[in-house]
Amino acid sequence: MKTSGTIPSARKLSRVARSASGGARKGSSPGLLPRGDADARARLGQELLGVCASGLKSFRADAGPDVTAGLRAFGRTATYARQLLADAGSAAMLHTRWQREADYVDEEGQPRIIAVRGKAPSFEALCRQCHLGRQSERLLALACQFRLCSRVGPHRLAYHCDVLLMTGHPTLMLARAVTTIERFLRTCAYNARPGRKVSASLGDRTTEVDLSPEEFARLSKATRRFLSSFIESTDRQLLAGVARDNRNRRSPRSRRRSGVTAFVFRD
């Protein structure tokens, strides 16, 4: 594989880290940054580099002193990416409530134009009902950013939809990529540990061949249905596990995020 250029110095990587953070203050709340998608993607890019650096450390792989020193300026976990995806889910859920709650629809059952703040019907009140009052400003910015709703003047909002598809949204897809890469690196690092039975490894299987674009299109169409059924079945297993943990009163502190990711790839 041919490469060009030189490895950036630790000082240059540190400057990139400061630039990508958009000058965010320590402790600032996650979510879309005020200047929109460009800042969000820059912050996600910073986080992706940190996640990869953390993965290298798990494998005790030395990328060289300059790269290692420079990457110390980046975070080590996909905290921002996970929060952004959680915010997207919360915003969609709020808009589902908007089109179903009696106070939020008109005589024909269509979503009303509502106030931004104040008592119901308002976006702020919806957030309070869903125990998201502290996140209302952040969720409103995200909802407007991704056209779930739009402002009608300075103090009111018009409903558009309650479905926020990641497909077609580079920022949300990048956030998903960051979390997926973090999880896959952790799975590989766990399976790389010596001294365990093979049966104790985490599930990780891949099959691949060379396909023409036409045959890959057929594969993608066929597997879409199977993957949906597989994930739905896995989701039921996961929810059953949560219910058993609750019945057995297992401490939430002992629980860790768990699940299955499946996707079709083409090099």
C-alpha positions as CSV (number, residue, x, y, z in Angstrom):
1,M,0.0,0.0,0.0
2,K,1.4,3.4,-1.0
3,T,1.4,6.2,1.5
4,S,2.4,9.9,1.1
5,G,3.3,12.6,3.6
6,T,4.7,12.2,7.1
7,I,3.3,11.2,10.4
8,P,2.1,14.4,12.2
9,S,4.0,15.5,15.2
10,A,2.6,15.3,18.8
11,R,2.3,19.1,18.8
12,K,0.4,19.2,15.5
13,L,-2.0,16.4,16.7
14,S,-2.6,18.4,19.9
15,R,-3.5,21.5,17.9
16,V,-5.9,19.4,15.9
17,A,-7.5,18.2,19.1
18,R,-8.0,21.7,20.4
19,S,-9.4,22.8,17.0
20,A,-11.8,19.8,16.7
21,S,-13.2,20.4,20.1
22,G,-14.5,23.8,18.9
23,G,-13.2,25.3,22.1
24,A,-15.8,23.4,24.1
25,R,-15.4,24.0,27.8
26,K,-14.8,21.2,30.2
27,G,-18.1,19.9,31.5
28,S,-20.1,21.4,28.7
29,S,-23.2,19.4,27.9
30,P,-23.1,17.0,25.0
31,G,-25.4,17.3,22.0
32,L,-25.2,19.1,18.7
33,L,-22.9,22.1,19.0
34,P,-24.3,25.6,18.4
35,R,-22.7,25.9,14.9
36,G,-24.3,22.7,13.7
37,D,-23.2,19.6,11.8
38,A,-19.6,20.7,11.0
39,D,-18.7,21.1,14.7
40,A,-20.4,17.9,15.6
41,R,-18.5,15.9,12.9
42,A,-15.2,17.5,14.0
43,R,-15.9,16.5,17.6
44,L,-16.9,13.0,16.5
45,G,-13.7,12.7,14.4
46,Q,-11.7,13.7,17.5
47,E,-13.5,11.0,19.5
48,L,-12.9,8.3,16.8
49,L,-9.1,9.0,16.9
50,G,-9.2,8.6,20.7
51,V,-11.2,5.4,20.5
52,C,-8.7,3.9,18.1
53,A,-5.8,5.0,20.3
54,S,-7.5,3.2,23.2
55,G,-7.9,0.1,21.1
56,L,-4.2,0.1,20.2
57,K,-3.3,0.4,23.9
58,S,-5.5,-2.7,24.6
59,F,-3.4,-4.7,22.1
60,R,-0.2,-3.2,23.4
61,A,0.5,-2.0,19.9
62,D,3.0,0.9,19.6
63,A,2.2,3.3,16.8
64,G,5.3,5.4,17.5
65,P,6.1,8.0,20.1
66,D,4.9,11.0,18.0
67,V,1.5,9.5,17.3
68,T,1.0,8.1,20.8
69,A,1.9,11.5,22.4
70,G,-0.3,13.4,20.1
71,L,-3.3,11.2,20.6
72,R,-3.2,11.7,24.3
73,A,-5.1,15.0,23.7
74,F,-8.2,13.0,22.5
75,G,-10.8,11.3,24.6
76,R,-10.7,7.5,25.0
77,T,-14.4,6.6,24.8
78,A,-17.3,7.3,22.5
79,T,-19.1,9.4,25.1
80,Y,-20.2,12.2,22.7
81,A,-21.3,9.8,20.0
82,R,-23.4,7.8,22.4
83,Q,-25.0,10.9,23.7
84,L,-25.8,12.2,20.3
85,L,-27.5,8.9,19.3
86,A,-29.4,8.9,22.6
87,D,-30.5,12.5,21.9
88,A,-31.7,11.5,18.4
89,G,-33.8,8.7,19.9
90,S,-35.2,11.0,22.6
91,A,-36.1,13.7,20.0
92,A,-38.0,11.2,17.9
93,M,-39.8,9.9,21.0
94,L,-40.9,13.4,21.9
95,H,-42.4,14.0,18.4
96,T,-44.3,10.7,18.7
97,R,-45.9,12.0,21.9
98,W,-46.6,15.3,20.1
99,Q,-48.8,13.6,17.5
100,R,-50.6,11.4,20.1
101,E,-51.3,13.5,23.1
102,A,-54.8,15.1,23.1
103,D,-53.5,18.6,24.0
104,Y,-51.1,18.5,21.1
105,V,-53.4,17.7,18.2
106,D,-56.3,19.7,16.7
107,E,-59.9,18.6,16.0
108,E,-58.8,16.6,12.9
109,G,-56.1,14.8,14.9
110,Q,-53.2,16.7,13.3
111,P,-50.3,18.0,15.4
112,R,-50.8,21.6,16.5
113,I,-48.3,24.4,16.3
114,I,-47.1,24.6,19.9
115,A,-45.1,27.0,22.0
116,V,-41.4,26.5,22.6
117,R,-41.7,27.1,26.4
118,G,-44.3,27.3,29.1
119,K,-47.1,25.0,30.1
120,A,-48.6,22.4,27.9
121,P,-48.9,22.3,25.0
122,S,-45.3,23.3,24.5
123,F,-42.0,21.5,23.7
124,E,-40.7,22.3,27.1
125,A,-43.7,20.7,28.7
126,L,-43.3,17.6,26.5
127,C,-39.7,17.3,27.7
128,R,-40.8,17.5,31.3
129,Q,-43.5,14.8,30.8
130,C,-40.8,12.5,29.5
131,H,-38.3,13.4,32.3
132,L,-36.1,15.2,29.8
133,G,-36.6,18.7,31.2
134,R,-32.9,19.4,31.6
135,Q,-32.2,18.4,28.1
136,S,-35.0,20.5,26.4
137,E,-32.7,23.1,24.8
138,R,-30.3,20.5,23.4
139,L,-33.1,18.3,22.1
140,L,-34.9,21.3,20.5
141,A,-31.7,22.2,18.7
142,L,-31.3,18.7,17.4
143,A,-34.9,18.3,16.4
144,C,-34.8,21.5,14.3
145,Q,-31.4,20.5,12.9
146,F,-32.8,17.3,11.5
147,R,-36.2,18.7,10.5
148,L,-38.4,16.9,13.0
149,C,-39.9,20.3,13.6
150,S,-39.2,23.9,12.7
151,R,-39.7,27.3,14.2
152,V,-42.7,29.4,13.4
153,G,-41.5,32.8,14.6
154,P,-39.3,33.1,17.7
155,H,-41.6,31.3,20.2
156,R,-43.5,28.6,18.4
157,L,-42.8,25.2,16.6
158,A,-44.4,23.3,13.8
159,Y,-44.4,19.5,13.7
160,H,-42.9,17.7,10.6
161,C,-42.4,14.0,11.5
162,D,-41.4,11.6,14.3
163,V,-39.0,9.4,12.3
164,L,-35.3,10.2,12.4
165,L,-33.5,7.9,10.0
166,M,-29.8,7.7,10.3
167,T,-29.5,6.9,6.6
168,G,-28.7,10.1,4.7
169,H,-27.5,11.9,7.8
170,P,-23.6,12.0,7.8
171,T,-23.4,13.2,11.4
172,L,-25.6,10.5,12.9
173,M,-23.9,7.8,10.7
174,L,-20.5,9.0,11.9
175,A,-21.7,8.8,15.5
176,R,-22.9,5.3,14.8
177,A,-19.5,4.4,13.2
178,V,-17.6,5.7,16.3
179,T,-19.7,3.6,18.7
180,T,-19.5,0.5,16.5
181,I,-15.7,0.8,16.1
182,E,-15.3,1.2,19.9
183,R,-17.4,-1.9,20.5
184,F,-15.7,-4.0,17.9
185,L,-12.3,-3.1,19.1
186,R,-13.3,-4.1,22.7
187,T,-14.7,-7.4,21.4
188,C,-11.5,-8.1,19.5
189,A,-9.3,-7.1,22.5
190,Y,-11.3,-9.4,24.8
191,N,-11.1,-12.3,22.4
192,A,-7.3,-11.7,22.1
193,R,-6.7,-12.3,25.8
194,P,-4.9,-15.6,26.3
195,G,-5.8,-18.3,28.8
196,R,-9.5,-18.7,28.1
197,K,-11.5,-21.4,26.5
198,V,-12.7,-20.6,22.9
199,S,-16.2,-21.1,24.1
200,A,-15.8,-18.1,26.5
201,S,-15.0,-15.7,23.7
202,L,-17.5,-13.1,22.5
203,G,-19.4,-13.9,19.3
204,D,-17.4,-12.6,16.3
205,R,-17.9,-14.2,12.9
206,T,-17.3,-13.0,9.3
207,T,-17.7,-14.5,5.9
208,E,-16.5,-12.9,2.7
209,V,-16.0,-13.4,-1.0
210,D,-15.4,-11.3,-4.1
211,L,-18.7,-10.2,-5.7
212,S,-19.7,-8.0,-8.7
213,P,-21.9,-5.0,-7.9
214,E,-25.0,-6.8,-9.3
215,E,-24.5,-9.8,-7.0
216,F,-23.7,-7.6,-4.0
217,A,-27.0,-5.8,-4.6
218,R,-28.8,-9.1,-4.5
219,L,-27.0,-10.1,-1.3
220,S,-27.8,-6.8,0.3
221,K,-31.5,-7.1,-0.5
222,A,-31.7,-10.7,0.7
223,T,-29.8,-10.1,4.0
224,R,-31.8,-7.0,4.9
225,R,-34.8,-9.1,5.7
226,F,-32.8,-11.7,7.6
227,L,-30.9,-9.1,9.6
228,S,-34.1,-7.4,10.7
229,S,-35.5,-10.7,12.0
230,F,-32.3,-11.5,13.7
231,I,-32.0,-8.2,15.5
232,E,-35.7,-8.3,16.5
233,S,-35.1,-11.8,18.0
234,T,-32.0,-10.6,19.8
235,D,-33.8,-7.5,21.1
236,R,-36.4,-9.8,22.8
237,Q,-33.6,-11.8,24.4
238,L,-32.0,-8.6,25.7
239,L,-35.2,-7.3,27.1
240,A,-35.8,-10.6,28.8
241,G,-32.4,-10.4,30.4
242,V,-33.1,-6.9,31.7
243,A,-36.4,-8.2,33.2
244,R,-34.6,-11.0,35.0
245,D,-31.9,-8.6,36.3
246,N,-34.7,-6.4,37.7
247,R,-36.5,-9.4,39.3
248,N,-33.3,-10.6,40.9
249,R,-32.6,-7.1,42.1
250,R,-29.1,-7.1,40.6
251,S,-27.4,-3.8,41.2
252,P,-27.4,-1.4,38.2
253,R,-23.7,-0.8,38.9
254,S,-22.9,-4.3,37.9
255,R,-24.5,-4.0,34.5
256,R,-22.7,-3.0,31.3
257,R,-24.1,-2.0,27.9
258,S,-24.5,-5.2,25.9
259,G,-25.9,-6.1,22.5
260,V,-25.3,-7.3,19.0
261,T,-24.4,-5.4,15.9
262,A,-24.7,-6.8,12.4
263,F,-24.0,-5.2,9.0
264,V,-23.2,-6.0,5.4
265,F,-19.9,-4.6,4.1
266,R,-18.3,-4.0,0.7
267,D,-14.6,-3.1,0.5
